[in-house]
């Protein structure tokens, strides 16, 4: 007995997974933003029980502008990740992912957008990691970059560059497909 999964069924599963991840990332991004606002303008004690039980009180006491910098970087990374999954949801929902003719301008635009977003995530994650390491060298107690959710900047960079290469290949595929349609 062999079970065959069609490409459309796989897209439906990925669509549901993308929604679940998008909702989680949106909640994470909102948590970072709300907690930063709460800590800065309502109650500074919020830095000791930041989003997901992250203790940033020593950074807040060390320098409030450094606290804002780190939480802004964490928020930017989370928002960019959420936007990334929104784009995935949008291309599947709008049915612009044509499996019969995958080389089309909508898919190419999507791949370029995802590539630039991943490069943005990489840039801000690496910046946040370096900033966090600099604060630790100055004696500030900061949770690990995994807990801050800014780890993996190098992986995001690798993925962004890979997607740029794939986007260029798709761009060439579109050109060949258009030339082929004109000669027929």
NORMOWO-V998258 format. One record per residue. N is the residue number from 1. PSI is psi in radians with two decimals (* if undefined). D_FIRST is the distance of its C-alpha to the first C-alpha in Angstrom with 2 decimals. Layout:
{{N	PSI	D_FIRST} {N	PSI	D_FIRST}}
This chain:
{{1	2.16	0.00} {2	2.30	3.75} {3	2.16	6.65} {4	2.29	9.77} {5	2.12	13.11} {6	2.86	16.05} {7	-0.63	19.42} {8	-0.68	20.99} {9	-0.71	18.70} {10	-0.71	19.52} {11	-0.66	23.16} {12	-0.72	23.16} {13	-0.78	22.00} {14	-0.59	24.63} {15	-0.81	27.15} {16	-0.77	26.87} {17	-0.70	27.08} {18	-0.68	30.05} {19	-0.77	31.77} {20	-0.81	31.43} {21	-0.73	32.79} {22	-0.79	35.48} {23	-0.76	36.71} {24	-0.76	36.92} {25	-0.64	38.78} {26	-0.72	41.05} {27	-0.74	41.97} {28	-0.85	42.65} {29	-0.78	44.84} {30	-0.68	46.68} {31	-0.76	47.22} {32	-0.80	48.82} {33	-0.81	51.03} {34	-0.74	52.15} {35	-0.63	52.88} {36	-0.84	54.88} {37	-0.81	56.88} {38	-0.79	57.38} {39	-0.72	58.58} {40	-0.68	60.93} {41	-0.29	62.51} {42	-0.99	62.16} {43	1.92	61.87} {44	-0.31	61.84} {45	-0.29	60.44} {46	-0.36	57.06} {47	-0.40	56.75} {48	-0.33	56.31} {49	1.06	53.26} {50	3.12	51.74} {51	2.37	48.24} {52	0.58	45.59} {53	0.58	48.47} {54	2.26	49.65} {55	1.82	53.28} {56	0.36	55.21} {57	-0.65	58.60} {58	-0.62	60.07} {59	-0.71	59.26} {60	-0.74	60.77} {61	-0.56	63.89} {62	-0.86	64.14} {63	2.10	64.09} {64	-0.60	62.90} {65	-0.58	62.39} {66	-0.64	60.07} {67	-0.81	58.19} {68	-0.72	57.88} {69	-0.88	56.79} {70	-0.77	53.98} {71	-0.54	52.73} {72	-0.75	52.95} {73	-0.72	50.83} {74	-0.73	48.26} {75	-0.75	48.31} {76	-0.79	48.07} {77	-0.77	45.01} {78	-0.72	43.32} {79	-0.75	44.30} {80	-0.66	43.10} {81	-0.73	39.68} {82	-0.73	39.52} {83	-0.69	40.60} {84	-0.84	37.90} {85	-0.47	35.18} {86	-0.74	37.10} {87	-0.67	36.89} {88	-0.81	33.12} {89	-0.77	32.91} {90	-0.76	35.44} {91	-0.60	33.78} {92	-0.74	30.43} {93	-0.73	32.30} {94	-0.04	34.64} {95	0.68	31.75} {96	-0.05	33.65} {97	1.55	30.59} {98	1.92	29.84} {99	-0.36	26.69} {100	-0.66	27.87} {101	1.44	31.14} {102	-0.39	30.85} {103	1.52	34.32} {104	2.89	36.56} {105	-0.55	39.56} {106	-0.77	38.06} {107	-0.70	35.32} {108	-0.76	37.97} {109	-0.71	40.30} {110	-0.82	37.57} {111	-0.72	36.88} {112	-0.74	40.64} {113	-0.78	41.11} {114	-0.68	38.43} {115	-0.80	39.94} {116	-0.63	43.41} {117	-0.76	42.29} {118	-0.61	40.63} {119	-0.66	43.83} {120	-0.76	45.82} {121	-0.77	43.75} {122	-0.83	44.32} {123	-0.88	48.04} {124	-0.56	48.61} {125	-0.74	46.42} {126	-0.74	48.32} {127	-0.80	51.58} {128	-0.69	50.76} {129	-0.82	49.79} {130	-0.71	53.03} {131	-0.75	55.05} {132	-0.77	53.58} {133	-0.67	54.38} {134	-0.70	57.89} {135	-0.68	58.45} {136	-0.69	57.33} {137	-0.47	59.80} {138	0.08	62.50} {139	0.18	61.80} {140	2.32	59.88} {141	1.99	57.14} {142	2.42	53.96} {143	2.88	50.39} {144	2.78	47.88} {145	-0.41	46.48} {146	-0.72	43.02} {147	-0.53	44.59} {148	-0.19	46.44} {149	0.66	43.16} {150	0.24	44.71} {151	2.78	43.01} {152	0.40	41.04} {153	-0.64	43.44} {154	-0.62	42.79} {155	-0.72	39.03} {156	-0.67	39.78} {157	-0.81	42.23} {158	-0.78	39.72} {159	-0.72	37.17} {160	-0.77	39.93} {161	-0.71	41.06} {162	-0.75	37.55} {163	-0.58	37.05} {164	-0.68	40.44} {165	-0.78	39.37} {166	-0.69	36.16} {167	-0.67	38.36} {168	-0.66	40.69} {169	-0.75	37.89} {170	-0.69	36.75} {171	-0.77	40.40} {172	-0.67	40.69} {173	-0.68	37.48} {174	-0.74	39.05} {175	-0.78	42.24} {176	-0.70	40.52} {177	-0.72	38.57} {178	-0.69	41.86} {179	-0.72	43.67} {180	-0.70	41.01} {181	-0.57	41.31} {182	-0.55	45.10} {183	-0.30	45.14} {184	*	43.08}}
